[in-house]
Amino acid sequence: MEKYIMVIDDSPTIRVSVEIALKGERLNVKQAENGLDALSKINEIKTAGSEIALCISDINMPVMDGLEFLSEFRKQDKYTPVVMLTTEKERETIIKGKDLGASGWIIKPFIAEDLINVVKRFVK
């Protein structure tokens, strides 16, 4: 069974940067441009018999933002880690994310090594 990391961000540059950082770790990465796109792709992955090992999500996105995604994702999956990768530093937003089930928080711009260390903590 293949395991995937879902990278959710409306910025193609950020999605590619995360994927490049993680490719060196030999991890399968799928990209989504917003929360709704991610939910659809996660469903496709699970239907194909694979699983999501980790989601890395921005917060500020059109269509469905990261907190809405987190809320919807937690209705179907309570255990898969979700790390927020965002410019949001406001305490209220971080608390809301944690309350919704965020597993961690990385502030953009990120250092590839820090991202890899966080991923390794959640993906065995």
N, CA and C of each residue as an Amber inpcrd file, in Angstrom:
protein
   372
   0.8480000  -1.1850000   0.0000000   0.0000000   0.0000000   0.0000000
   0.8900000   1.2430000   0.0000000   0.5990000   2.1150000  -0.9390000
   1.3680000   3.3570000  -1.0110000   0.8150000   4.3590000  -0.0130000
   1.7310000   5.1630000   0.5200000   1.3560000   6.2580000   1.4120000
   1.7170000   7.5700000   0.7330000   0.8390000   8.5440000   0.9030000
   1.0280000   9.8410000   0.2710000   1.0390000  10.9700000   1.2960000
   1.7580000  12.0160000   0.9340000   1.6800000  13.2760000   1.6570000
   0.9250000  14.2320000   0.7510000  -0.1530000  14.7970000   1.2640000
  -0.9650000  15.7480000   0.5110000  -0.4950000  17.1620000   0.8430000
  -0.0680000  17.9030000  -0.1710000   0.3900000  19.2790000  -0.0060000
  -0.6900000  20.1930000  -0.5780000  -1.2630000  21.0270000   0.2930000
  -2.4160000  21.8510000  -0.0800000  -2.0330000  23.3260000   0.0410000
  -1.9630000  24.0090000  -1.0860000  -1.6000000  25.4280000  -1.0960000
  -2.0390000  26.0100000  -2.4240000  -2.5500000  27.2350000  -2.4120000
  -2.9710000  27.8540000  -3.6620000  -1.7800000  28.3610000  -4.4750000
  -0.6010000  28.4000000  -3.8890000   0.5940000  28.8440000  -4.5950000
   1.3200000  27.6480000  -5.2190000   1.3800000  27.5910000  -6.5570000
   2.1160000  26.5000000  -7.1970000   3.5870000  26.4740000  -6.7610000
   4.1620000  27.6430000  -6.5250000   5.5640000  27.7190000  -6.1050000
   5.7740000  27.0320000  -4.7650000   4.8690000  27.2620000  -3.8110000
   4.9930000  26.6250000  -2.4930000   4.7980000  25.1160000  -2.6350000
   3.7830000  24.7050000  -3.3920000   3.5450000  23.2660000  -3.5610000
   4.7720000  22.5630000  -4.1400000   5.3530000  23.1500000  -5.1600000
   6.5300000  22.5490000  -5.7930000   7.7200000  22.5800000  -4.8350000
   7.8920000  23.6650000  -4.1010000   8.9970000  23.7600000  -3.1350000
   8.8990000  22.6730000  -2.0720000   7.7000000  22.4360000  -1.5730000
   7.4980000  21.3840000  -0.5720000   7.7800000  20.0230000  -1.1990000
   7.2620000  19.8070000  -2.4030000   7.4740000  18.5170000  -3.0620000
   8.9570000  18.2630000  -3.3070000   9.6790000  19.2670000  -3.7610000
  11.1210000  19.1130000  -3.9980000  11.8400000  18.7730000  -2.6890000
  11.4870000  19.4570000  -1.6180000  12.1120000  19.1890000  -0.3140000
  11.8580000  17.7460000   0.1170000  10.6590000  17.2450000  -0.1390000
  10.2890000  15.9070000   0.3180000  10.7290000  14.7920000  -0.6380000
  10.9780000  15.1090000  -1.8980000  11.3910000  14.0860000  -2.8610000
  12.6980000  13.4270000  -2.4320000  13.5840000  14.2010000  -1.8210000
  14.8370000  13.6420000  -1.3430000  14.6360000  12.5930000  -0.2650000
  13.4610000  12.6040000   0.3500000  13.1250000  11.6360000   1.4000000
  12.3670000  10.4380000   0.8340000  12.2090000  10.4060000  -0.4740000
  11.5180000   9.3120000  -1.1610000  10.0840000   9.1180000  -0.6660000
   9.4010000  10.2280000  -0.5650000   8.0070000  10.2020000  -0.1420000
   7.1200000  10.5470000  -1.3360000   5.9820000   9.8730000  -1.4360000
   5.0190000  10.1700000  -2.4920000   4.2550000  11.4340000  -2.1130000
   4.2000000  12.3840000  -3.0310000   3.5320000  13.6570000  -2.7690000
   2.4350000  13.8660000  -3.8010000   1.2790000  14.2990000  -3.3170000
   0.1870000  14.7420000  -4.1890000  -0.0770000  16.2040000  -3.8400000
  -0.4090000  16.9910000  -4.8500000  -0.6640000  18.4130000  -4.6510000
  -2.1380000  18.7360000  -4.8510000  -2.6010000  19.7220000  -4.0760000
  -3.9580000  20.2430000  -4.2360000  -3.8960000  21.7560000  -4.0870000
  -4.7540000  22.4600000  -4.8320000  -4.6820000  23.9280000  -4.8200000
  -5.6050000  24.5880000  -3.7940000  -6.4630000  23.7950000  -3.1530000
  -7.3130000  24.3160000  -2.0760000  -7.8890000  23.1250000  -1.3190000
  -8.6010000  23.3980000  -0.2590000  -9.1280000  22.3320000   0.5830000
 -10.1070000  21.4130000  -0.1250000 -10.9610000  21.9650000  -0.9650000
 -11.9410000  21.1490000  -1.6830000 -11.2360000  20.2100000  -2.6630000
 -10.2560000  20.7280000  -3.3720000  -9.4560000  19.9180000  -4.2800000
  -8.7530000  18.8000000  -3.5010000  -8.2360000  19.1250000  -2.3230000
  -7.5470000  18.1250000  -1.4940000  -8.4950000  17.0140000  -1.0590000
  -9.6850000  17.3690000  -0.6010000 -10.6460000  16.3460000  -0.1700000
 -10.9810000  15.3860000  -1.3080000 -11.1350000  15.9300000  -2.5070000
 -11.4230000  15.1060000  -3.6730000 -10.2620000  14.1580000  -3.9740000
  -9.0420000  14.6820000  -3.9520000  -7.8720000  13.8580000  -4.2520000
  -7.6120000  12.8240000  -3.1570000  -7.8720000  13.1900000  -1.9170000
  -7.7270000  12.2320000  -0.8080000  -8.7000000  11.0730000  -1.0000000
  -9.9300000  11.3930000  -1.3900000 -10.9300000  10.3510000  -1.6550000
 -10.4570000   9.4220000  -2.7780000  -9.8910000   9.9870000  -3.8450000
  -9.3720000   9.1730000  -4.9500000  -8.2530000   8.2470000  -4.4790000
  -7.3530000   8.7750000  -3.6680000  -6.2250000   7.9790000  -3.1520000
  -6.7320000   6.8250000  -2.3040000  -7.6700000   7.1110000  -1.4090000
  -8.2080000   6.0650000  -0.5360000  -9.0090000   5.0370000  -1.3310000
  -9.7560000   5.4860000  -2.3290000 -10.5400000   4.5810000  -3.1700000
  -9.6170000   3.6270000  -3.9400000  -8.4270000   4.1100000  -4.2840000
  -7.4550000   3.2920000  -5.0070000  -6.7110000   2.3250000  -4.0790000
  -7.0350000   2.3580000  -2.7800000  -6.4200000   1.4310000  -1.8420000
  -5.1430000   1.9350000  -1.1850000  -4.8090000   3.1930000  -1.4040000
  -3.6370000   3.7870000  -0.7610000  -4.0870000   4.6280000   0.4230000
  -3.1390000   5.2310000   1.1020000  -3.5190000   6.0360000   2.2650000
  -2.7580000   7.3450000   2.3080000  -3.2880000   8.2490000   3.0990000
  -2.6580000   9.5410000   3.3430000  -1.8820000   9.4190000   4.6560000
  -0.5880000   9.6830000   4.5940000   0.2460000   9.6050000   5.7890000
   0.2910000  10.9450000   6.5180000   0.1010000  12.0440000   5.7620000
   0.2310000  13.3910000   6.3250000  -0.3600000  14.3860000   5.3440000
  -1.0030000  15.4210000   5.8880000  -1.4290000  16.5630000   5.0740000
  -0.6340000  17.7760000   5.5320000  -0.1800000  18.5650000   4.5750000
   0.4870000  19.8320000   4.8570000  -0.3530000  20.8860000   4.1640000
  -0.9430000  21.7960000   4.9480000  -1.9250000  22.7170000   4.3740000
  -1.6680000  24.1680000   4.7310000  -1.8300000  25.0160000   3.7290000
  -1.8720000  26.4620000   3.9310000  -3.2140000  26.7860000   4.5850000
  -3.3600000  27.9890000   5.0930000  -4.6520000  28.4060000   5.6490000
  -5.4010000  29.2860000   4.6550000  -4.7570000  30.3300000   4.1620000
  -5.4330000  31.3010000   3.3110000  -5.4390000  30.8420000   1.8580000
  -6.5910000  30.2950000   1.4430000  -6.7700000  29.8140000   0.0680000
  -8.2030000  30.1040000  -0.3720000  -8.3920000  30.2800000  -1.6840000
  -9.7680000  30.4440000  -2.1770000 -10.5020000  29.1080000  -2.1750000
 -11.7820000  29.1470000  -2.4200000 -12.6990000  28.0100000  -2.5310000
 -12.9340000  27.3660000  -1.1590000 -11.9110000  26.7390000  -0.5750000
 -12.0020000  26.1880000   0.7820000 -10.6490000  26.4080000   1.4480000
 -10.6500000  27.2150000   2.5190000  -9.3800000  27.5150000   3.1760000
  -8.9040000  26.3440000   4.0410000  -7.7280000  26.4980000   4.6010000
  -7.1110000  25.4090000   5.3580000  -7.8540000  25.0100000   6.6100000
  -8.4560000  25.9650000   7.3030000  -9.2050000  25.6260000   8.5190000
 -10.5060000  24.9060000   8.1700000 -11.1530000  25.3230000   7.0770000
 -12.3470000  24.6110000   6.6180000 -11.9720000  23.1930000   6.1790000
 -10.8530000  23.0800000   5.4610000 -10.3770000  21.7600000   5.0610000
 -10.1500000  20.8850000   6.2860000  -9.4640000  21.4260000   7.2700000
  -9.1440000  20.6680000   8.4840000 -10.4190000  20.1830000   9.1680000
 -11.4020000  21.0590000   9.2710000 -12.6760000  20.6990000   9.8940000
 -13.3630000  19.5660000   9.1260000 -13.4200000  19.6700000   7.8030000
 -14.0620000  18.6340000   6.9810000 -13.2620000  17.3310000   6.9950000
 -11.9440000  17.4370000   6.9110000 -11.0880000  16.2560000   6.9060000
 -11.2150000  15.4870000   8.2160000 -11.2920000  16.1960000   9.3270000
 -11.4040000  15.5480000  10.6390000 -12.7300000  14.8070000  10.8040000
 -13.7510000  15.1710000  10.0410000 -15.0210000  14.4350000  10.1000000
 -14.8600000  13.0230000   9.5600000 -13.9170000  12.8290000   8.6340000
 -13.7120000  11.5080000   8.0390000 -12.4340000  10.8370000   8.5090000
 -11.5080000  11.6020000   9.0750000 -10.2180000  11.0420000   9.4860000
  -9.7160000  11.7960000  10.7160000  -9.8060000  11.1360000  11.8540000
  -9.4410000  11.7890000  13.1100000  -7.9560000  11.6550000  13.4480000
  -7.2370000  10.7750000  12.7470000  -5.8890000  10.4180000  13.1860000
  -4.7440000  10.8550000  12.2810000  -4.9720000  10.9910000  10.9870000
  -3.8900000  11.3890000  10.0910000  -3.4120000  12.7900000  10.4650000
  -2.1040000  12.9670000  10.6640000  -1.5920000  14.2860000  11.0490000
  -1.8130000  15.3320000   9.9570000  -2.1350000  16.5380000  10.3930000
  -2.2710000  17.6850000   9.4940000  -1.3950000  18.7970000  10.0520000
  -0.4000000  19.2020000   9.2620000   0.4970000  20.2860000   9.6480000
   0.1190000  21.5100000   8.8280000  -0.0620000  22.6180000   9.4960000
  -0.3890000  23.8610000   8.8160000   0.9220000  24.5510000   8.4370000
   1.0710000  24.8810000   7.1470000   2.2350000  25.5790000   6.6200000
   1.7180000  26.9070000   6.1050000   1.9460000  27.9720000   6.8700000
   1.2370000  29.2140000   6.5940000   2.0140000  30.4350000   7.0740000
   1.5740000  31.6000000   6.6360000   2.1440000  32.8560000   7.1310000
   1.4030000  33.3030000   8.3920000   0.2960000  32.6350000   8.7240000
  -0.5200000  33.0110000   9.8820000   0.2220000  32.7760000  11.1920000
   0.4060000  33.8420000  11.9430000   1.0940000  33.7450000  13.2350000
   0.1980000  34.1610000  14.3910000  -1.0120000  34.6210000  14.0690000
  -1.8970000  35.1210000  15.1200000  -2.2960000  33.9960000  16.0660000
  -2.1960000  34.2820000  17.3410000  -2.4830000  33.2910000  18.3790000
  -3.8860000  32.7050000  18.2270000  -4.8760000  33.5570000  17.9240000
  -6.2690000  33.0940000  17.7700000  -6.3750000  32.0400000  16.6680000
  -5.6980000  32.2970000  15.5460000  -5.7570000  31.3730000  14.4160000
  -5.0830000  30.0540000  14.7770000  -3.9520000  30.1330000  15.4590000
  -3.2420000  28.9220000  15.8680000  -4.0970000  28.1050000  16.8320000
  -4.7250000  28.7650000  17.7870000  -5.5950000  28.0670000  18.7450000
  -6.7690000  27.4190000  18.0150000  -7.3750000  28.1530000  17.0720000
  -8.4860000  27.5880000  16.3160000  -8.0310000  26.3560000  15.5400000
  -6.8490000  26.4460000  14.9230000  -6.3100000  25.3070000  14.1870000
  -6.0800000  24.1080000  15.0950000  -5.5060000  24.3470000  16.2560000
  -5.2680000  23.2540000  17.2090000  -6.6000000  22.6500000  17.6660000
  -7.5930000  23.5130000  17.9310000  -8.9120000  23.0290000  18.3480000
  -9.5680000  22.1610000  17.2700000  -9.3110000  22.4810000  16.0090000
  -9.8790000  21.7160000  14.9010000  -9.1050000  20.4250000  14.6340000
  -7.9270000  20.3010000  15.2590000  -7.1770000  19.0580000  15.1170000
  -5.8540000  19.1580000  14.3850000  -5.3140000  20.3830000  14.2090000
  -3.9940000  20.5190000  13.5830000  -2.9510000  19.8440000  14.4690000
  -2.0370000  19.1340000  13.8360000  -0.9960000  18.4060000  14.5590000
   0.2590000  19.2320000  14.7540000   0.4420000  20.2530000  13.9170000
   1.6350000  21.0860000  14.0030000   1.4720000  22.3340000  13.1640000
   2.4650000  23.2210000  13.2540000   2.3950000  24.5220000  12.6150000
   3.7940000  24.8930000  12.1430000   3.9400000  25.2400000  10.8690000
   5.2020000  25.7380000  10.3340000   4.9080000  27.0820000   9.6740000
   5.7280000  28.0740000  10.0150000   5.5380000  29.4190000   9.4610000
   6.3530000  29.5720000   8.1770000   5.7000000  30.1160000   7.1340000
   6.3800000  30.4260000   5.8780000   7.1470000  31.7320000   6.0580000
   8.2430000  31.9280000   5.3830000   8.9220000  30.9540000   4.5380000
   9.5620000  29.8790000   5.4000000   9.6080000  28.6690000   4.8770000
  10.1310000  27.5500000   5.6530000  11.5290000  27.1700000   5.1750000
  12.2640000  26.5360000   6.0570000  13.5680000  25.9770000   5.7160000
  13.3300000  24.4940000   5.4460000  13.8280000  24.0140000   4.3150000
  13.5640000  22.6340000   3.8900000  13.9110000  21.6290000   4.9810000
  15.0300000  21.8110000   5.6470000  15.4430000  20.8680000   6.6920000
  14.4380000  20.8220000   7.8430000  13.8990000  21.9820000   8.2140000
  12.8870000  22.0190000   9.2790000  11.6230000  21.2810000   8.8480000
  11.2120000  21.4950000   7.6080000  10.0310000  20.8020000   7.0820000
  10.2540000  19.2940000   7.0960000  11.4030000  18.8610000   6.6370000
  11.7210000  17.4280000   6.5970000  11.6950000  16.8410000   8.0050000
  12.2450000  17.5640000   8.9740000  12.2450000  17.0760000  10.3610000
  10.8260000  16.9200000  10.8970000   9.9510000  17.8530000  10.5840000
   8.5560000  17.7500000  11.0180000   7.8900000  16.5520000  10.3540000
   8.1090000  16.3940000   9.0640000   7.5110000  15.2650000   8.3430000
   8.0060000  13.9500000   8.9260000   9.2890000  13.8410000   9.1940000
   9.8420000  12.6030000   9.7580000   9.2360000  12.2890000  11.1160000
   8.8710000  13.3130000  11.8630000   8.2540000  13.0960000  13.1740000
   6.8870000  12.4200000  13.0260000   6.1730000  12.7380000  11.9400000
   4.8230000  12.2160000  11.7650000   4.7400000  11.0020000  10.8490000
   5.6640000  10.8660000   9.9130000   5.6090000   9.7840000   8.9360000
   6.7180000   8.7930000   9.2530000   6.3250000   7.5830000   9.5830000
   7.3140000   6.5400000   9.9260000   7.5230000   5.6340000   8.7470000
